[in-house]
Structures are given as C-alpha cells and as structure tokens.
Amino acid sequence: MANLIVAQMLFLEAENPEKDIYLYINSPGG
C-alpha cells in the first residue's frame, strides 16, 4: 500500500511540478 502511495506521489510530482501536492490519508489506526 505504501509503495502505491509513493508511486502516485512521484507520478503527480512529475506530471505537475509547479503544483503543490496535498495528500490525505484516510485509514483506520493510521
């Protein structure tokens, strides 16, 4: 799961380098 999140962050960063990335993690106990 963590790898998927990291990969998605890297993808978003590469796709939109100028834009800030807001990451909301909605998981129980996390």
C-alpha positions as CSV (number, residue, x, y, z in Angstrom):
1,M,0.0,0.0,0.0
2,A,2.8,2.4,0.9
3,N,4.5,1.7,-2.4
4,L,1.4,2.6,-4.3
5,I,1.1,5.9,-2.4
6,V,4.8,6.8,-3.1
7,A,4.4,5.9,-6.7
8,Q,1.3,8.1,-7.0
9,M,3.1,11.0,-5.4
10,L,6.1,10.6,-7.7
11,F,3.7,10.5,-10.7
12,L,1.8,13.6,-9.6
13,E,5.1,15.4,-9.0
14,A,6.4,14.5,-12.4
15,E,3.0,15.4,-14.0
16,N,2.6,18.8,-12.3
17,P,6.0,20.0,-10.9
18,E,4.6,23.5,-10.2
19,K,1.6,22.4,-8.2
20,D,1.7,21.5,-4.5
21,I,0.5,18.0,-3.7
22,Y,-1.9,17.6,-0.9
23,L,-2.0,14.1,0.4
24,Y,-4.9,13.0,2.6
25,I,-4.5,9.5,4.2
26,N,-7.9,8.2,5.4
27,S,-7.2,4.9,7.0
28,P,-8.2,3.5,10.4
29,G,-5.5,3.5,13.0
30,G,-3.1,5.4,10.7
